[in-house]
Amino acid sequence: MDNMQVKRYLLDKIEACIYHPFGSDVSVFKVKNKMFATLSLGKGNEKGTNGKMAGHYCINLKCGRDEAVILRDIFPAIIPGYHMNKSQWNTVILDGSIPQGEIERMIDNSYLLVVSKLPKKEQESILLHL
């Protein structure tokens, strides 16, 4: 998936909105005012990434602690969440090495994890439309 496909997929989520609190080069995706993803272009000077992110769009996605580690072991293009809680967030480097279906699954999972932490009334308004 390229950055435009990812952006469309993220915005297709029920009640998903895009914000730019860190400037125009970092898109933050929220549901009911809770972040479930970020999308930005890797600059290559990020500490600890060994240049993996340079020139590639990257998405930060929430995930379970065990799944976060498993995904990092399976895919070299998944690293601990850059500027995030590294036990609950992964950075997915969109370098073409991860199948589209897997990226979509990780996005769905991040969205649902955030929705599951919302108050019941807000959850119901979203889950009724899934």
Residue frames as qw, qx, qy, qz and C-alpha x, y, z in Angstrom:
[[0.000, 0.889, 0.457, 0.000, 0.00, 0.00, 0.00],
 [0.378, 0.357, -0.053, 0.852, 1.20, 3.52, -0.66],
 [0.090, -0.160, -0.469, 0.864, 0.55, 6.51, 1.58],
 [0.406, -0.009, -0.175, -0.897, -2.58, 7.62, -0.30],
 [0.634, -0.179, -0.698, -0.280, -4.16, 4.15, -0.11],
 [0.414, -0.211, -0.709, 0.530, -3.37, 4.00, 3.61],
 [0.088, 0.070, 0.218, -0.969, -4.81, 7.49, 4.17],
 [0.550, -0.106, -0.395, -0.728, -8.05, 6.55, 2.38],
 [0.621, -0.192, -0.760, 0.013, -8.30, 3.29, 4.33],
 [0.260, -0.162, -0.592, 0.746, -7.79, 5.11, 7.64],
 [0.239, 0.078, 0.077, -0.965, -10.37, 7.77, 6.80],
 [0.543, -0.141, -0.635, -0.531, -12.90, 5.13, 5.71],
 [0.306, -0.205, -0.837, 0.405, -13.17, 4.01, 9.34],
 [0.262, -0.767, -0.534, -0.240, -16.41, 5.07, 11.04],
 [0.315, -0.943, -0.111, 0.006, -16.05, 8.53, 12.60],
 [0.731, -0.152, 0.093, 0.658, -12.36, 8.74, 11.71],
 [0.134, 0.990, 0.048, -0.013, -10.96, 12.25, 11.45],
 [0.746, 0.225, -0.079, 0.621, -7.58, 13.62, 10.48],
 [0.274, -0.955, -0.022, 0.116, -5.67, 16.26, 12.45],
 [0.675, 0.480, -0.191, 0.527, -2.27, 17.92, 12.08],
 [0.493, -0.868, -0.059, 0.025, -1.24, 18.93, 15.62],
 [0.685, -0.450, 0.290, 0.495, 2.47, 18.42, 14.85],
 [0.041, 0.555, -0.426, -0.714, 2.49, 20.30, 11.54],
 [0.723, 0.429, -0.110, -0.531, 1.35, 19.44, 8.05],
 [0.442, 0.455, -0.763, -0.127, 3.85, 16.60, 7.60],
 [0.032, 0.010, -0.955, 0.296, 2.36, 14.38, 10.34],
 [0.565, -0.261, -0.360, -0.695, -1.24, 13.22, 9.93],
 [0.130, -0.066, 0.848, -0.510, -2.93, 12.02, 13.12],
 [0.487, -0.233, -0.637, -0.551, -6.02, 9.85, 12.75],
 [0.176, -0.064, 0.697, -0.692, -8.54, 9.81, 15.57],
 [0.394, -0.423, -0.727, -0.372, -11.85, 8.20, 16.39],
 [0.501, -0.779, -0.359, -0.116, -13.98, 10.03, 18.97],
 [0.080, -0.927, 0.274, -0.242, -10.95, 12.22, 19.72],
 [0.740, -0.475, 0.467, 0.096, -8.68, 9.21, 20.47],
 [0.263, 0.679, -0.598, -0.337, -5.65, 8.55, 18.27],
 [0.926, 0.009, 0.372, -0.071, -5.47, 5.22, 16.45],
 [0.801, 0.254, 0.263, 0.474, -2.82, 6.00, 13.81],
 [0.032, -0.835, 0.186, 0.517, -0.28, 8.50, 12.52],
 [0.788, 0.434, 0.302, 0.316, 1.09, 8.77, 9.00],
 [0.054, -0.926, 0.225, 0.298, 4.26, 10.63, 8.04],
 [0.757, 0.581, -0.254, 0.160, 7.24, 10.53, 5.72],
 [0.815, -0.448, 0.040, 0.364, 10.38, 9.13, 7.32],
 [0.152, 0.962, -0.217, -0.059, 13.27, 11.56, 7.13],
 [0.835, 0.335, -0.336, 0.277, 16.10, 9.11, 7.72],
 [0.210, 0.506, -0.516, 0.658, 17.55, 10.86, 10.76],
 [0.741, -0.513, -0.049, -0.430, 15.30, 9.20, 13.31],
 [0.172, -0.573, 0.755, -0.270, 17.33, 7.80, 16.22],
 [0.498, -0.155, 0.823, -0.226, 17.60, 4.04, 16.39],
 [0.787, 0.444, 0.264, -0.336, 15.96, 3.30, 13.04],
 [0.566, -0.250, 0.616, 0.488, 19.23, 2.79, 11.13],
 [0.128, 0.334, -0.434, -0.827, 17.86, 4.75, 8.20],
 [0.204, 0.276, 0.934, 0.100, 15.04, 2.21, 7.63],
 [0.206, 0.733, 0.550, -0.342, 12.44, 4.97, 7.50],
 [0.105, -0.498, 0.285, 0.812, 14.28, 7.27, 5.07],
 [0.217, 0.195, -0.561, -0.774, 12.14, 8.15, 2.09],
 [0.275, -0.293, -0.892, -0.209, 9.28, 5.84, 3.09],
 [0.498, -0.470, -0.020, -0.728, 5.92, 6.75, 4.54],
 [0.265, 0.018, -0.885, 0.382, 5.39, 5.22, 7.97],
 [0.560, -0.530, -0.257, -0.583, 2.30, 4.56, 10.04],
 [0.033, -0.215, 0.788, -0.576, 2.20, 4.20, 13.79],
 [0.668, -0.270, -0.475, -0.505, -0.45, 1.70, 14.88],
 [0.508, -0.429, 0.545, -0.510, -1.61, 0.54, 18.29],
 [0.756, 0.072, -0.623, -0.187, -1.44, -3.18, 19.03],
 [0.846, -0.523, -0.019, -0.101, -1.38, -5.64, 21.88],
 [0.314, -0.782, 0.534, 0.065, 1.95, -6.10, 23.67],
 [0.700, -0.132, 0.682, 0.167, 2.53, -9.69, 22.52],
 [0.665, 0.635, 0.373, 0.123, 1.40, -9.00, 18.98],
 [0.110, 0.965, -0.213, -0.102, 3.71, -5.98, 18.76],
 [0.383, -0.593, 0.687, 0.175, 6.77, -8.14, 19.39],
 [0.705, 0.188, 0.674, 0.111, 5.59, -10.97, 17.11],
 [0.532, 0.822, 0.205, 0.004, 5.01, -8.57, 14.20],
 [0.023, -0.898, 0.421, 0.124, 8.48, -7.06, 14.65],
 [0.548, -0.335, 0.750, 0.156, 9.97, -10.56, 14.52],
 [0.675, 0.425, 0.597, 0.086, 8.08, -11.45, 11.33],
 [0.455, 0.813, 0.237, 0.277, 8.47, -8.22, 9.35],
 [0.579, -0.094, -0.067, 0.807, 11.76, -6.24, 9.19],
 [0.044, 0.437, 0.238, 0.866, 9.65, -3.20, 8.14],
 [0.538, -0.731, -0.286, -0.307, 7.88, -3.15, 11.52],
 [0.428, 0.237, -0.517, 0.703, 9.79, -1.52, 14.33],
 [0.251, -0.519, -0.627, 0.523, 8.92, -0.30, 17.85],
 [0.109, 0.884, 0.435, 0.130, 6.60, 2.72, 17.68],
 [0.441, 0.245, -0.048, 0.862, 8.60, 5.82, 16.85],
 [0.107, -0.264, 0.197, -0.938, 7.83, 8.54, 19.44],
 [0.726, -0.328, -0.255, -0.548, 5.21, 6.23, 20.98],
 [0.671, -0.416, 0.551, -0.271, 4.87, 3.72, 23.83],
 [0.309, 0.471, -0.776, -0.283, 7.01, 1.01, 22.28],
 [0.201, -0.004, 0.959, -0.197, 5.22, -1.83, 24.06],
 [0.415, 0.521, 0.658, -0.352, 1.81, -0.89, 22.61],
 [0.468, 0.810, -0.006, -0.353, 2.63, 0.81, 19.30],
 [0.713, -0.013, 0.492, 0.500, 4.48, -0.27, 16.18],
 [0.223, 0.700, -0.252, -0.629, 5.81, 1.79, 13.30],
 [0.767, 0.312, 0.544, 0.138, 5.04, 0.17, 9.96],
 [0.097, -0.542, 0.427, 0.718, 7.39, 1.29, 7.20],
 [0.725, 0.555, 0.305, -0.271, 5.54, 1.36, 3.88],
 [0.105, -0.603, 0.648, 0.454, 8.41, 0.03, 1.78],
 [0.691, 0.310, -0.422, -0.497, 6.32, -2.49, -0.18],
 [0.245, 0.276, -0.923, 0.114, 7.49, -5.52, 1.79],
 [0.264, 0.150, 0.795, -0.526, 4.29, -6.04, 3.82],
 [0.026, 0.372, 0.820, 0.434, 1.20, -7.39, 2.01],
 [0.250, -0.340, -0.141, -0.896, -1.74, -4.99, 1.70],
 [0.688, -0.437, -0.500, -0.294, -4.04, -7.37, 3.58],
 [0.651, -0.268, -0.482, 0.522, -1.68, -7.44, 6.56],
 [0.137, 0.108, -0.127, 0.976, -1.45, -3.64, 6.66],
 [0.465, -0.387, -0.317, -0.730, -5.24, -3.40, 6.53],
 [0.730, -0.387, -0.561, 0.041, -5.52, -5.99, 9.33],
 [0.490, -0.145, -0.395, 0.763, -3.12, -4.01, 11.52],
 [0.117, -0.227, -0.057, -0.965, -5.05, -0.79, 10.85],
 [0.622, -0.418, -0.468, -0.468, -8.36, -2.53, 11.69],
 [0.698, -0.305, -0.550, 0.343, -6.83, -3.90, 14.88],
 [0.277, 0.017, -0.260, 0.925, -5.50, -0.50, 15.98],
 [0.334, -0.314, -0.221, -0.861, -8.88, 1.12, 15.33],
 [0.719, -0.400, -0.501, -0.268, -10.78, -1.58, 17.24],
 [0.591, -0.175, -0.523, 0.588, -8.36, -1.47, 20.18],
 [0.045, 0.082, -0.162, 0.982, -9.00, 2.25, 20.55],
 [0.522, -0.322, -0.353, -0.706, -12.76, 1.87, 20.09],
 [0.700, -0.304, -0.644, 0.053, -12.80, -0.85, 22.79],
 [0.414, -0.180, -0.465, 0.762, -11.47, 1.68, 25.33],
 [0.170, -0.316, -0.148, -0.922, -14.16, 4.27, 24.60],
 [0.409, 0.037, 0.575, -0.708, -17.17, 4.69, 26.90],
 [0.371, 0.249, 0.895, 0.007, -19.89, 2.11, 26.12],
 [0.399, 0.751, 0.366, -0.378, -22.25, 4.64, 24.57],
 [0.205, 0.762, -0.413, -0.454, -19.60, 5.85, 22.13],
 [0.234, -0.221, 0.921, 0.219, -18.58, 2.26, 21.34],
 [0.453, 0.436, 0.760, -0.163, -22.17, 1.33, 20.52],
 [0.390, 0.801, 0.073, -0.448, -22.60, 4.24, 18.10],
 [0.139, 0.627, -0.674, -0.366, -19.59, 2.96, 16.17],
 [0.247, -0.114, 0.962, 0.031, -20.14, -0.80, 16.46],
 [0.561, 0.498, 0.528, -0.397, -23.70, -0.49, 15.15],
 [0.503, 0.770, -0.153, -0.360, -22.24, 0.61, 11.81],
 [0.142, -0.524, 0.810, 0.222, -19.58, -2.09, 11.46]]
